[in-house]
Amino acid sequence: MAKKSGKSKHFGQRGEHLVVIQMALVALYFFIPIWPDLQNGDIYRQLALLRWCVLIVGVAIGATLGIGGSLNIRRYLTPLPYPVEDNHLVDTGVYALVRHPLYSSQLFAAAGWAVFSLSLSHLLVTALALAFFNYKASIEEAWLTERHPEYRDYAAKVGKFAPGLGKLKK
């Protein structure tokens, strides 16, 4: 059995492979071409105001959750899903709204761009990212529950990626 300290764990036991997959998804999102390319079509121009509104809202929500989440857990911030030693359960600030604001921030911003660009390819990568973050969050939540038994009660009250959605059943 591994010692309590994260130092005794081998590569992958703290979720390093998940960080690699996450970086690959981010790279895929940035480098995948917009498909279908509707930029010269009438629908693209007709939906301009709606597209801009969705982009602004998605990026604003993403920035708020990302910055707020980073500031709320700055002492415990790590790219790994495995909790750092001597952490405390943070359930204030944006963590009172969603359990995984750093994942949510990426999803909201990605969805905003997918709608703005009318890109099915980006929408599909965003859906893939949602599935991936759901998987990564479930692993992280198992570790958090092990370390903080009160996490279950918190998860029953607070949505996973959006307020009110994905609450854990008691």
Steps between C-alpha positions, in 0.01 A plus 500: 500500500628847413592740773273796571745739334451552128878456457476120530256466212615386156425676171128478429386433855420868557338545160799618297367313196179699526695825480671374184161412347363840601792679331442290187132601498592867535748468213239321288250777570743773393628325189188333363364690201160664510261259332277560325638835388190719484675836524398604149140384536185697572429316826837605639419867440136468610601350834782747566342669802399169659844350432676797661268490803563129555876549463508792746285317756701176465834676537374720786366200693815305420727782617298555817506131593864452399637806679269459798578131532874557475490772763279295735738202502828678425681324787380159381506560125650215299434367150465153648164370617666349808463744793816661638605415853352705785221641286165616629163460336418830329127558465487880484530750215435339161528161673165581661354506147681210330730224624740517205522863385836451328357228277179701453697805392653309211166346400311833499771678300526210254123487452493875444759474223331196344172690472668822388684325218205268422757222506370149536858373537555728803162406643594131477834561674314697770264203549803270520655737756178490705514121508870510590454758778210300638728194519792699647271668754360163614852379577584827674179485702577147619835624633341810652233291672770272639686799639193707596199285597285817501558530124194281432270748675662787308460311170131438577441875527723641222492428126795336332568733203200737505296628795230250595599238241678177586439501873599176666207299629507434874 
